[in-house]
Amino acid sequence: MAHLKKWFWFGCGSVGVGTVLLFLLGSGWLGFRLFQLEWRPQGQTDLVMAEVSLPFHNRTDLSKKTGSLPFMAGVVIDIDGDLSDEIFLGGGRGQADALFTYDPDKNAFIDIALGHDLTKLSGDATLGGASIDVDRNGYSDLIIARESGLWLYLNNGYRLTGGKIDITLNETSTPLSIALGDLNADGLTDLYVSGYIRNDLVDGQTNFSDTYGGFSHLLLGTGDGTTWRDATEDYGLDSQHNRFTAVFADLDNDGDPDLTIAQDTGVVETWRNDGQPPLTPLPNPSQKSYPMGIAAGDLSGNGFVDLYFSNVGHTMPSALLRGDLPEEVAFNPLYMLFENSGGAVFSDTAKPRKAARIGFGWGTVAADMNLDGWDDLIIAQNYAKFGPPAIIHRYTGKIMQNNQGETFSPVEKRVGVQNRLFAISPLIGDFNGDSLPDLVWANLNGPSKAFLNQTENRNVLTILMDDTADVLSTRIEVITPDRTIYRQVIASQGLSSDQTHKLMIGLGDSSQVQSVTIVQPGRERAVFDDWQIDTPLDLRTERSE
């Protein structure tokens, strides 16, 4: 009997220890999952969107060393100048790129790529892109970043044709994103090409070393605008570090486009343009982190461009993300909002404005989705190399609605535009020509998802401008009886992407525009009084016959 009692208590003890171990393991897993959640309730919104078919499924080989980097191009472009946007989506190695237009009769997007010459080398991956009218014939052209280099496709209004650009990029780097600007005010399109170390040379994903990474290039337009020269050293931008994307925007309202760059395993770079080289580094509140996408717009309503950056967020504990950073070096995995108080003086207000604690993100865009006069933030989320969903939470993608410049509230679930796939960037355009901003999630290794804006009773001022370099950084002031709304023409927001160049300025409850002031670099200020909002303000000068 004593022998049986001994084994009975031993068994109970084993069960007890096992239970405790299971509880600890279970609570650790549960705690980790709870740590990953965003814990923000959905806000109230009047935004209404409906999903429509977009038959594109990106296929990207993510094999270590032999595959391609986990990016894909997404470009909004108006091919035929009919004021309804098309979408260019990049394919992986061995996959054709796609070009879609919305067909209202089918209520779906249809692929029109076969009607264009989108030449692509065998085994080449299409990673980034942008659209702008480089040859000034009145039609937007397409510039593409591939593993093989940069490609230009000129648009005659009916068909895109072209080939590889004859420019030498650093052989250890892969071009990821293309930022558009006119840095030297000559009317030609300048490019900042963000470069990342080639996939076969990647040495870990948490390497903060200053001597590790790819090389980026500043290319100035020359000749007829369809060729470029490398001016990276002239402008003081020649350095080695992995960079995701960049944006040209006039941060100090002096008429010159300044440059903002998002490093991987690094910091945000802000550079002031004084009209001639070199650029001057501007201080900002960035700390070591993983800034990825860039949204640029007047988020606070004071007439100056603010900057918002996605980050790794709270998806993983900071101890796993610091990599080779010494303990004494500050590290910030949260999203950042550089609020511009004027003259490019920044403070990070992401926390008080409730836009900091968001899960792992990539491209982010500033756009007024519900047309209330305040730019919202749209954020692509998740990572192609995440582990199983049971370990790493899958985020929904975000529409962070701007609450009149004070705080931001997530509304994507209320609107029904959740996207738990791996999105490189949101794409914002007007695909059905109704002057309401629509949304596409450009998803890597999965199907892209499209949503048309169906919000009713919107007051919108539509402004049409040339899609040319000299229009970039144009400042716009719209005065209504209720408030003054500020906008700036900024290209290349997001990540590896470009957004619509059609300006759809929401007026909120105002149905009257008292005045519109246009301040275009190098031109006299133009003022339009008592403009009727049901008539687009058409300022285009580049037209084809």
DAWO-V698764 format. One record per residue. N is the residue number from 1. SS is DSSP state (h for helix, s for strand, l for the rest). PHI is phi in radians with two decimals (999 if undefined). D_FIRST is the distance of its C-alpha to the first C-alpha in whole Angstrom. Layout:
n = (N N)
ss = (SS SS)
phi = (PHI PHI)
d_first = (D_FIRST D_FIRST)
This chain:
n = (1 2 3 4 5 6 7 8 9 10 11 12 13 14 15 16 17 18 19 20 21 22 23 24 25 26 27 28 29 30 31 32 33 34 35 36 37 38 39 40 41 42 43 44 45 46 47 48 49 50 51 52 53 54 55 56 57 58 59 60 61 62 63 64 65 66 67 68 69 70 71 72 73 74 75 76 77 78 79 80 81 82 83 84 85 86 87 88 89 90 91 92 93 94 95 96 97 98 99 100 101 102 103 104 105 106 107 108 109 110 111 112 113 114 115 116 117 118 119 120 121 122 123 124 125 126 127 128 129 130 131 132 133 134 135 136 137 138 139 140 141 142 143 144 145 146 147 148 149 150 151 152 153 154 155 156 157 158 159 160 161 162 163 164 165 166 167 168 169 170 171 172 173 174 175 176 177 178 179 180 181 182 183 184 185 186 187 188 189 190 191 192 193 194 195 196 197 198 199 200 201 202 203 204 205 206 207 208 209 210 211 212 213 214 215 216 217 218 219 220 221 222 223 224 225 226 227 228 229 230 231 232 233 234 235 236 237 238 239 240 241 242 243 244 245 246 247 248 249 250 251 252 253 254 255 256 257 258 259 260 261 262 263 264 265 266 267 268 269 270 271 272 273 274 275 276 277 278 279 280 281 282 283 284 285 286 287 288 289 290 291 292 293 294 295 296 297 298 299 300 301 302 303 304 305 306 307 308 309 310 311 312 313 314 315 316 317 318 319 320 321 322 323 324 325 326 327 328 329 330 331 332 333 334 335 336 337 338 339 340 341 342 343 344 345 346 347 348 349 350 351 352 353 354 355 356 357 358 359 360 361 362 363 364 365 366 367 368 369 370 371 372 373 374 375 376 377 378 379 380 381 382 383 384 385 386 387 388 389 390 391 392 393 394 395 396 397 398 399 400 401 402 403 404 405 406 407 408 409 410 411 412 413 414 415 416 417 418 419 420 421 422 423 424 425 426 427 428 429 430 431 432 433 434 435 436 437 438 439 440 441 442 443 444 445 446 447 448 449 450 451 452 453 454 455 456 457 458 459 460 461 462 463 464 465 466 467 468 469 470 471 472 473 474 475 476 477 478 479 480 481 482 483 484 485 486 487 488 489 490 491 492 493 494 495 496 497 498 499 500 501 502 503 504 505 506 507 508 509 510 511 512 513 514 515 516 517 518 519 520 521 522 523 524 525 526 527 528 529 530 531 532 533 534 535 536 537 538 539 540 541 542 543 544 545)
ss = (l h h h h h h h h h h h h h h h h h h h h h h h h h h h h h h h h h h h l l l l l l l l l l l l s s s s s s l l s l l l l l l l l l l l l l l l l s s s s l l l l l l l l s s s s l l l l l l l l s s s s s s l l l l s s s s l h h h l l l l l l l l l l s s s s s s s l l l l l l l l s s s s s s l l s s s s s s s l l l l s s s s s l l l l l l l l s s s s s s s s s l l l l l l l l s s s s s s s s l h h h l l l l l l l l l l l l l s l s s s s s s l l l l s s s s l l l l l l l l l s l l s s s s s s s l l l l l l l l s s s s s s l l s l s s s s s l l l l l l l s s s l l l l l s s l l l l s s s s l l l l l l l l s s s s l l l l l l l l h h h h l l l l l l l l l s l l l l s s s s s l l l l l s s s l l l l l l l l l l l l s s s s s s s l l l l l l l l s s s s s s l l l l l l l l l l l l l l l l s s s s s s l l l s s s s l h h h h l l l l l l l s s s s s s s l l l l l l l l s s s s s s l l l s l s s s s s l l l l l l s s s s s l l l l h h h l l l s s s s s l l l l s s s s s l l l l l s l l s s l l l l s s s s l l l l l l s s s s s s s l l l l l l s s s s s s l l l l l s s l l l l l l l)
phi = (999 -1.05 -1.09 -1.16 -1.08 -1.03 -1.24 -1.10 -1.22 -1.10 -1.12 -1.08 -1.12 -1.11 -1.09 -1.12 -1.09 -1.07 -1.11 -1.09 -1.08 -1.09 -1.12 -1.13 -1.11 -1.11 -1.18 -1.13 -1.10 -1.13 -1.09 -1.11 -1.14 -1.14 -1.08 -1.29 -1.18 -1.57 0.98 -1.97 -1.18 -1.21 -1.48 -1.48 -2.68 -1.81 -1.22 -2.23 -2.39 -2.32 -1.34 -2.26 -1.22 -2.37 -1.41 -2.37 -2.19 -1.17 -2.18 -2.23 -1.42 -1.80 -1.04 -1.12 1.27 -1.67 -1.48 -1.82 -1.15 -1.42 -2.47 -2.61 -1.32 -2.49 -2.27 -1.64 -2.57 -1.66 -1.16 -1.82 1.22 -1.63 1.27 -2.01 -1.39 -1.90 -2.23 -1.76 -2.20 -1.44 -1.71 -1.38 -1.06 1.34 -2.05 -1.19 -1.25 -2.21 -2.34 -2.03 -2.16 -1.49 -1.87 -1.13 -1.17 -1.63 0.86 -2.78 -1.52 -2.15 -1.43 -2.00 -1.05 -1.16 -1.46 -2.30 -1.73 -1.70 -0.89 -2.54 -1.23 -1.11 1.38 -1.81 -1.82 -1.75 -1.88 -2.80 -3.07 -2.78 -2.26 -2.94 -1.47 -1.31 -1.71 0.97 -1.81 1.64 -2.23 -1.28 -1.75 -2.15 -2.03 -2.15 -1.81 -2.16 -0.99 -1.39 2.32 -1.74 -2.24 -2.12 -2.11 -1.44 -2.05 -1.73 1.71 -2.21 -2.61 -1.62 -2.46 2.94 -3.01 -1.26 -1.36 -1.45 -2.57 -1.61 -1.83 -1.01 -1.28 -1.57 -2.11 -2.05 -1.25 -1.89 -2.38 -2.20 -1.72 -1.84 -2.91 -2.24 -1.18 -1.91 0.99 -1.80 1.43 -1.74 -1.36 -1.78 -2.23 -1.88 -1.80 -1.31 -1.98 -2.21 -1.01 -0.94 -1.02 -1.28 -1.89 -1.09 -2.14 1.43 -1.95 -2.20 -1.61 -1.67 -1.06 -1.29 -1.87 -2.09 2.27 -1.63 -2.14 -1.85 -2.37 -1.74 -2.03 -1.67 -1.15 -2.36 1.01 -1.52 1.65 -1.85 -2.27 -2.44 -2.17 -1.43 -2.11 -1.03 -1.18 -0.99 -1.67 1.25 -1.97 -1.50 -2.68 -1.78 -3.07 -1.17 -2.26 -1.52 -2.82 -2.65 -2.48 -1.62 -2.71 -1.39 -1.45 -2.01 0.98 -1.80 1.65 -1.82 -1.28 -1.63 -2.17 -2.11 -2.26 -1.79 -1.47 -1.55 0.68 -2.88 -2.36 -1.51 -1.80 -2.12 -2.22 -1.61 -1.78 -1.80 1.65 -2.67 -1.26 -1.50 -1.30 -1.93 -1.15 -1.82 -1.21 -2.66 -1.46 -1.18 -2.09 -0.98 -3.00 -2.25 -1.07 -2.10 -1.51 -2.25 -1.91 -2.32 3.12 -1.44 -1.47 -1.89 1.41 -1.84 1.59 -2.12 -1.31 -1.69 -2.23 -2.17 -2.24 -1.30 -2.72 -1.31 1.11 -1.81 -1.14 -2.21 -1.04 -1.01 -1.05 -1.49 -1.86 -1.24 1.00 -1.65 -1.21 -1.08 -1.04 -1.36 -1.49 -1.13 -2.37 -2.36 -1.47 -1.41 -1.13 -2.17 -2.17 -1.48 -1.36 -1.68 -1.48 2.16 1.18 1.09 -1.78 -1.99 -2.40 -1.48 -1.95 -1.10 -1.14 -1.12 -1.66 1.03 -2.26 -1.78 -1.58 -2.30 -1.20 -0.66 -2.28 -2.22 -1.14 -2.43 -2.35 -1.68 -2.76 -1.51 -1.24 -1.74 0.97 -1.66 1.69 -2.17 -1.17 -1.60 -2.07 -1.96 -2.27 -1.47 -2.34 1.43 -2.44 -1.08 -1.86 -1.00 -1.31 -1.03 -0.99 -1.19 -1.79 -1.94 -1.10 -1.73 -1.51 -1.59 1.33 -2.18 -1.96 -1.67 -1.32 -1.41 -1.59 0.94 1.40 -1.71 -2.37 -2.18 -2.23 -1.23 -2.37 -1.08 -1.26 -1.11 -1.42 1.44 -2.00 -1.02 -2.58 -1.62 -1.48 -1.50 -1.70 -1.29 -2.77 -1.31 -2.13 -1.95 -2.73 -1.93 -1.55 -2.06 1.27 -1.78 1.08 -2.04 -1.27 -1.74 -2.32 -2.24 -1.62 -1.49 -1.76 -1.43 0.89 -3.06 -1.39 -1.24 -2.23 -2.12 -2.42 -1.67 -1.37 -2.15 -1.14 -1.67 0.99 -1.66 -1.74 -2.31 -1.81 -1.72 -2.06 -1.88 -2.29 -1.04 -1.59 -2.16 -1.11 -1.26 -1.51 -1.04 1.32 -1.06 -1.77 -2.22 -2.16 -2.00 -1.81 -2.02 -1.08 -1.68 -2.94 -1.88 -1.95 -1.98 -2.43 -2.38 -1.38 -2.29 -1.73 1.23 -1.20 1.83 -2.85 1.02 -2.48 -2.58 -1.87 -1.06 -1.73 -1.42 -1.57 -2.02 -1.72 -1.23 -1.95 1.10 -1.48 -1.39 -1.91 -2.24 -1.98 -1.32 -2.82 -2.20 -1.99 -1.96 -2.03 -1.69 -0.91 1.40 -2.25 -1.23 -1.09 -1.98 -2.18 -2.12 -1.67 0.84 -1.42 -1.41 -1.25 -1.45 -2.06 -1.03 -1.51 -1.70 -1.93 -1.24 -2.10 -1.54 -2.26 -1.72 -1.45)
d_first = (0 4 5 5 6 9 10 10 13 14 15 17 18 20 21 22 24 26 27 29 30 31 33 35 36 37 38 40 42 42 44 46 47 48 50 52 53 57 56 59 60 63 66 69 72 75 74 74 74 73 72 74 73 74 73 72 69 69 68 67 65 63 62 62 65 67 66 69 68 66 69 72 75 76 80 81 85 88 89 92 93 93 91 87 85 83 80 80 76 76 74 72 72 74 74 77 78 79 81 81 83 82 84 84 85 81 80 78 79 81 81 84 84 86 89 89 89 85 85 82 81 79 75 76 74 76 74 77 80 83 86 89 93 94 97 98 99 98 94 91 90 87 85 82 80 78 77 80 82 84 86 88 89 93 93 97 95 94 92 90 92 91 89 88 89 91 89 87 83 81 80 76 76 75 77 75 77 81 82 86 89 92 92 95 97 99 98 96 92 90 87 84 81 78 76 73 72 72 68 68 69 66 64 61 61 61 64 66 68 72 73 70 71 74 78 80 83 86 89 92 94 97 100 100 97 95 94 93 93 90 91 87 88 91 89 87 84 83 80 76 74 72 73 72 75 78 81 84 85 88 85 88 91 93 94 92 89 86 83 80 77 73 72 68 66 69 71 74 77 80 84 87 90 93 95 96 93 91 88 87 83 82 80 77 73 71 69 67 65 65 68 69 71 74 75 79 81 82 78 79 83 85 87 85 83 79 77 73 71 67 64 61 60 56 55 53 52 55 53 53 57 59 59 61 62 62 60 63 65 65 63 63 61 63 66 69 72 75 77 81 83 86 87 84 82 79 76 72 72 69 66 68 70 66 67 65 61 61 59 60 64 67 70 71 75 77 78 79 77 78 81 81 83 80 78 75 72 71 68 67 63 60 60 60 58 55 52 50 50 47 47 51 52 55 58 61 64 66 69 69 72 74 74 78 77 74 71 70 67 66 67 66 63 66 69 66 67 64 63 60 61 63 66 68 71 72 75 78 81 83 83 84 87 86 86 83 80 78 75 73 70 71 67 66 65 65 67 69 70 73 73 77 78 79 79 82 85 85 87 88 91 91 93 94 94 95 92 94 93 95 94 90 90 92 92 92 92 92 93 92 93 89 89 90 88 88 87 87 88 85 84 81 78 74 73 75 77 80 81 83 87 88 88 86 86 85 87 84 86 89 92 95 95 98 98 96 97 97 97 97 97 100 102 103 101 102 101 101 102 101 99 98 94 95 97 95 97 98 99 99 102 101 101 102 105)
